[in-house]
């Protein structure tokens, strides 16, 4: 299974993105800001590809086991071998204050121009939808990787893959605008 985090907006204190699972949009993401020099608990994960495993120990694991039960929760999604980072997890939370370098997931996302800490809403719902997919793959013995990349609105190389990704992102962006307009009570023609 391949997870991809496509970073779409870069703020002073937070980074917005989207999570794809095997090429399909899953949810929005929020991380700390990107920095040239790592500051503990204040820096986004470096670009690259990393393995994901289950971690069935630690404080997060105890809290999630208590909240979700042992049938659902089998361990935290732990991102491995990130240079200069330890215990990087994928979990729920709403602002960059809820992460110390980890990846937060959400159903909705606020534009970073509206708040420096960023915001993802519906985080618990996004986590409950995403977690079983990854957990099941790991329990089935599948290798799970996560790749961090920055969005390229104008592909440098006109490869079919980059064109397809660009078109998917444009389509998702359009669908989000339509949904937001519907939520605001506007008629869409």
TISEPA-795005 format. One line per 5 residues: their letters; for each residue x, y, z of C-alpha. Coordinates in steps of 0.1 Angstrom, whole numbers, always signed. Each point is the difference from the previous one (the first is absolute). Layout:
<rs>
a = X,Y,Z  ...
</rs>
This chain:
<rs>
xxxxx = +0,+0,+0  +13,+34,-9  -10,+32,+19  +8,+33,-14  -1,+34,+17
xxxxx = -2,+28,-25  +8,+33,+17  -21,+27,-14  +4,+31,+22  +30,+12,+20
xxxxx = -5,+23,+30  +21,+15,+27  -11,-25,+26  -17,-28,-19  -1,-19,-33
xxxxx = -32,-11,-18  -2,-31,-22  -21,-28,-13  +4,-38,+7  -4,-25,-28
xxxxx = -2,-37,+5  +11,-20,-31  -7,+31,-21  -34,+7,+14  -8,+31,+20
xxxxx = -6,-9,+37  +0,+31,+21  +17,+33,+8  +32,+2,+21  +16,+26,+23
xxxxx = +37,+1,+11  +24,+24,+16  +17,+25,-22  +29,-9,-23  +33,+13,+12
xxxxx = +36,-3,-13  +13,-8,+35  -21,-24,+21  -14,+13,+33  -13,-27,+23
xxxxx = -38,-2,-1  -3,+29,-25  +11,-14,-34  -17,-19,-28  +14,-34,-12
xxxxx = +26,+3,-28  -10,-9,-35  +5,-36,-8  -14,-35,+4  -2,-19,+33
xxxxx = -14,-33,+12  -31,-1,+23  -4,-26,+27  -23,-6,+30  +13,+12,+34
xxxxx = -19,-17,+29  +17,+18,+29  +3,+36,+14  -25,+26,+12  -18,+5,-33
xxxxx = -6,-37,-4  -15,-2,+35  -23,+29,-6  -11,-13,-34  -5,-35,+14
xxxxx = -22,+15,+27  -20,+21,-24  -4,-24,-29  +3,-35,+17  +21,-29,-9
xxxxx = -22,-12,-29  +7,+32,-19  +34,+12,+13  +30,-22,-6  +27,+26,+4
xxxxx = +9,+35,-11  +11,+6,-36  +37,+7,+4  +21,+15,-27  +34,-16,+0
xxxxx = +36,+13,-5  -6,+37,-5  +34,+16,+3  +2,+20,+32  -35,-9,+12
xxxxx = -14,-27,+24  -35,-13,+8  -16,+17,-31  -37,-12,+0  -31,+6,-21
xxxxx = -28,+10,+23  -29,+23,+6  +2,+36,+11  -12,+34,-12  +29,+25,+0
xxxxx = +38,+0,-2  -1,+3,+38  -13,-37,+0  +31,-13,-18  +36,-2,+8
xxxxx = +12,-9,-35  -28,-25,-5  -26,-1,-28  -35,+10,+9  -30,-11,-22
xxxxx = -33,+17,-5  -32,+1,-21  +2,+38,-5  +28,+25,-1  +4,+37,+6
xxxxx = +20,+22,-23  +32,+10,+17  -7,+36,-9  -28,-1,+26  +21,-13,+29
xxxxx = +37,-5,+6  -5,-33,+19  -20,-16,-27  -31,-20,+7  -14,-33,-11
xxxxx = -36,-9,+10  -16,-34,+3  +33,-15,+10  -15,-29,+20  -22,-9,-30
xxxxx = +29,+2,-24  +21,-22,+23  -28,-26,+4  -3,-2,-38  +37,-1,-8
xxxxx = +14,-20,+28  -17,-34,-7  +12,+1,-36  +37,+3,+10  -3,-22,+31
xxxxx = -15,-28,-21  +27,+2,-26  +27,-2,+27  -17,-29,+18  -2,-18,-33
xxxxx = +38,+3,-3  -1,+26,-28  +28,+26,-1  -14,+35,+6  +20,+31,-10
xxxxx = -7,+37,+3  +15,+25,-24  +1,+37,+8  +0,+24,-30  -8,+36,-8
xxxxx = -27,+8,-25  +12,+11,-35  -27,+19,-17  +20,+2,-32  +18,-33,-5
xxxxx = +36,+5,-10  -1,-30,-21  -30,-8,-21  -2,-36,+11  -34,-17,-2
xxxxx = +2,-8,+37  +6,+36,+11  -28,+12,-24  -24,-26,+15  +9,+12,+35
xxxxx = -5,+36,-9  -34,-8,-16  -11,-19,+31  +10,+29,+23  -18,+25,-22
xxxxx = -31,-23,+0  +1,-3,+38  +5,+38,+4  -31,+6,-22  -21,-25,+19
xxxxx = +10,+16,+33  -10,+35,-13  -34,-14,-10  -5,-17,+33  +10,+31,+19
xxxxx = -24,+21,-21  -28,-25,+7  +7,+2,+37  -2,+38,-2  -34,-4,-16
xxxx = +10,+13,-34  -16,-14,-32  +25,-17,-23  -7,+2,-37
</rs>
